[in-house]
């Protein structure tokens, strides 16, 4: 569960970074 949560968090962070661009 923790692994999936971390992966999801990273995906969201990447999406946020792309939105900033």
mmCIF file of the N, C-alpha and C atoms, coordinates in Angstrom:
data_MODEL
# 
_entry.id   MODEL 
# 
loop_
_atom_site.group_PDB 
_atom_site.id 
_atom_site.type_symbol 
_atom_site.label_atom_id 
_atom_site.label_alt_id 
_atom_site.label_comp_id 
_atom_site.label_asym_id 
_atom_site.label_entity_id 
_atom_site.label_seq_id 
_atom_site.pdbx_PDB_ins_code 
_atom_site.Cartn_x 
_atom_site.Cartn_y 
_atom_site.Cartn_z 
_atom_site.occupancy 
_atom_site.B_iso_or_equiv 
_atom_site.pdbx_formal_charge 
_atom_site.auth_seq_id 
_atom_site.auth_comp_id 
_atom_site.auth_asym_id 
_atom_site.auth_atom_id 
_atom_site.pdbx_PDB_model_num 
ATOM 1  N N  . UNK A 1 1  ? 0.840 -1.199 0.000   1.00 0.00 ? 1  UNK A N  1 
ATOM 2  C CA . UNK A 1 1  ? 0.000 0.000  0.000   1.00 0.00 ? 1  UNK A CA 1 
ATOM 3  C C  . UNK A 1 1  ? 0.882 1.259  0.000   1.00 0.00 ? 1  UNK A C  1 
ATOM 4  N N  . UNK A 1 2  ? 1.889 1.258  0.889   1.00 0.00 ? 2  UNK A N  1 
ATOM 5  C CA . UNK A 1 2  ? 2.776 2.433  0.966   1.00 0.00 ? 2  UNK A CA 1 
ATOM 6  C C  . UNK A 1 2  ? 3.477 2.683  -0.366  1.00 0.00 ? 2  UNK A C  1 
ATOM 7  N N  . UNK A 1 3  ? 3.908 1.585  -1.007  1.00 0.00 ? 3  UNK A N  1 
ATOM 8  C CA . UNK A 1 3  ? 4.606 1.726  -2.289  1.00 0.00 ? 3  UNK A CA 1 
ATOM 9  C C  . UNK A 1 3  ? 3.712 2.437  -3.297  1.00 0.00 ? 3  UNK A C  1 
ATOM 10 N N  . UNK A 1 4  ? 2.478 1.948  -3.405  1.00 0.00 ? 4  UNK A N  1 
ATOM 11 C CA . UNK A 1 4  ? 1.543 2.544  -4.379  1.00 0.00 ? 4  UNK A CA 1 
ATOM 12 C C  . UNK A 1 4  ? 1.305 4.016  -4.046  1.00 0.00 ? 4  UNK A C  1 
ATOM 13 N N  . UNK A 1 5  ? 1.165 4.311  -2.756  1.00 0.00 ? 5  UNK A N  1 
ATOM 14 C CA . UNK A 1 5  ? 0.898 5.692  -2.342  1.00 0.00 ? 5  UNK A CA 1 
ATOM 15 C C  . UNK A 1 5  ? 2.059 6.592  -2.770  1.00 0.00 ? 5  UNK A C  1 
ATOM 16 N N  . UNK A 1 6  ? 3.296 6.099  -2.561  1.00 0.00 ? 6  UNK A N  1 
ATOM 17 C CA . UNK A 1 6  ? 4.466 6.898  -2.933  1.00 0.00 ? 6  UNK A CA 1 
ATOM 18 C C  . UNK A 1 6  ? 4.490 7.120  -4.438  1.00 0.00 ? 6  UNK A C  1 
ATOM 19 N N  . UNK A 1 7  ? 4.183 6.073  -5.206  1.00 0.00 ? 7  UNK A N  1 
ATOM 20 C CA . UNK A 1 7  ? 4.186 6.207  -6.661  1.00 0.00 ? 7  UNK A CA 1 
ATOM 21 C C  . UNK A 1 7  ? 3.135 7.219  -7.094  1.00 0.00 ? 7  UNK A C  1 
ATOM 22 N N  . UNK A 1 8  ? 1.958 7.152  -6.464  1.00 0.00 ? 8  UNK A N  1 
ATOM 23 C CA . UNK A 1 8  ? 0.887 8.096  -6.828  1.00 0.00 ? 8  UNK A CA 1 
ATOM 24 C C  . UNK A 1 8  ? 1.317 9.517  -6.507  1.00 0.00 ? 8  UNK A C  1 
ATOM 25 N N  . UNK A 1 9  ? 1.936 9.703  -5.346  1.00 0.00 ? 9  UNK A N  1 
ATOM 26 C CA . UNK A 1 9  ? 2.392 11.038 -4.939  1.00 0.00 ? 9  UNK A CA 1 
ATOM 27 C C  . UNK A 1 9  ? 3.393 11.573 -5.961  1.00 0.00 ? 9  UNK A C  1 
ATOM 28 N N  . UNK A 1 10 ? 4.312 10.719 -6.404  1.00 0.00 ? 10 UNK A N  1 
ATOM 29 C CA . UNK A 1 10 ? 5.317 11.166 -7.384  1.00 0.00 ? 10 UNK A CA 1 
ATOM 30 C C  . UNK A 1 10 ? 4.644 11.555 -8.691  1.00 0.00 ? 10 UNK A C  1 
ATOM 31 N N  . UNK A 1 11 ? 3.659 10.762 -9.128  1.00 0.00 ? 11 UNK A N  1 
ATOM 32 C CA . UNK A 1 11 ? 2.959 11.081 -10.382 1.00 0.00 ? 11 UNK A CA 1 
ATOM 33 C C  . UNK A 1 11 ? 2.280 12.438 -10.274 1.00 0.00 ? 11 UNK A C  1 
ATOM 34 N N  . UNK A 1 12 ? 1.630 12.686 -9.118  1.00 0.00 ? 12 UNK A N  1 
ATOM 35 C CA . UNK A 1 12 ? 0.945 13.969 -8.935  1.00 0.00 ? 12 UNK A CA 1 
ATOM 36 C C  . UNK A 1 12 ? 1.953 15.104 -8.949  1.00 0.00 ? 12 UNK A C  1 
ATOM 37 N N  . UNK A 1 13 ? 3.133 14.888 -8.312  1.00 0.00 ? 13 UNK A N  1 
ATOM 38 C CA . UNK A 1 13 ? 4.155 15.941 -8.276  1.00 0.00 ? 13 UNK A CA 1 
ATOM 39 C C  . UNK A 1 13 ? 4.630 16.242 -9.692  1.00 0.00 ? 13 UNK A C  1 
ATOM 40 N N  . UNK A 1 14 ? 4.814 15.204 -10.500 1.00 0.00 ? 14 UNK A N  1 
ATOM 41 C CA . UNK A 1 14 ? 5.265 15.389 -11.886 1.00 0.00 ? 14 UNK A CA 1 
ATOM 42 C C  . UNK A 1 14 ? 4.204 16.160 -12.679 1.00 0.00 ? 14 UNK A C  1 
ATOM 43 N N  . UNK A 1 15 ? 2.938 15.790 -12.489 1.00 0.00 ? 15 UNK A N  1 
ATOM 44 C CA . UNK A 1 15 ? 1.849 16.474 -13.202 1.00 0.00 ? 15 UNK A CA 1 
ATOM 45 C C  . UNK A 1 15 ? 1.817 17.948 -12.803 1.00 0.00 ? 15 UNK A C  1 
ATOM 46 N N  . UNK A 1 16 ? 1.999 18.225 -11.509 1.00 0.00 ? 16 UNK A N  1 
ATOM 47 C CA . UNK A 1 16 ? 2.005 19.619 -11.049 1.00 0.00 ? 16 UNK A CA 1 
ATOM 48 C C  . UNK A 1 16 ? 3.156 20.374 -11.709 1.00 0.00 ? 16 UNK A C  1 
ATOM 49 N N  . UNK A 1 17 ? 4.322 19.730 -11.803 1.00 0.00 ? 17 UNK A N  1 
ATOM 50 C CA . UNK A 1 17 ? 5.489 20.375 -12.413 1.00 0.00 ? 17 UNK A CA 1 
ATOM 51 C C  . UNK A 1 17 ? 5.206 20.698 -13.877 1.00 0.00 ? 17 UNK A C  1 
ATOM 52 N N  . UNK A 1 18 ? 4.566 19.782 -14.595 1.00 0.00 ? 18 UNK A N  1 
ATOM 53 C CA . UNK A 1 18 ? 4.256 20.027 -16.005 1.00 0.00 ? 18 UNK A CA 1 
ATOM 54 C C  . UNK A 1 18 ? 3.278 21.191 -16.129 1.00 0.00 ? 18 UNK A C  1 
ATOM 55 N N  . UNK A 1 19 ? 2.315 21.269 -15.195 1.00 0.00 ? 19 UNK A N  1 
ATOM 56 C CA . UNK A 1 19 ? 1.328 22.349 -15.238 1.00 0.00 ? 19 UNK A CA 1 
ATOM 57 C C  . UNK A 1 19 ? 2.034 23.696 -15.040 1.00 0.00 ? 19 UNK A C  1 
ATOM 58 N N  . UNK A 1 20 ? 3.070 23.715 -14.173 1.00 0.00 ? 20 UNK A N  1 
ATOM 59 C CA . UNK A 1 20 ? 3.795 24.953 -13.919 1.00 0.00 ? 20 UNK A CA 1 
ATOM 60 C C  . UNK A 1 20 ? 4.505 25.389 -15.200 1.00 0.00 ? 20 UNK A C  1 
ATOM 61 N N  . UNK A 1 21 ? 4.976 24.430 -15.998 1.00 0.00 ? 21 UNK A N  1 
ATOM 62 C CA . UNK A 1 21 ? 5.669 24.771 -17.239 1.00 0.00 ? 21 UNK A CA 1 
ATOM 63 C C  . UNK A 1 21 ? 4.681 25.395 -18.217 1.00 0.00 ? 21 UNK A C  1 
# 
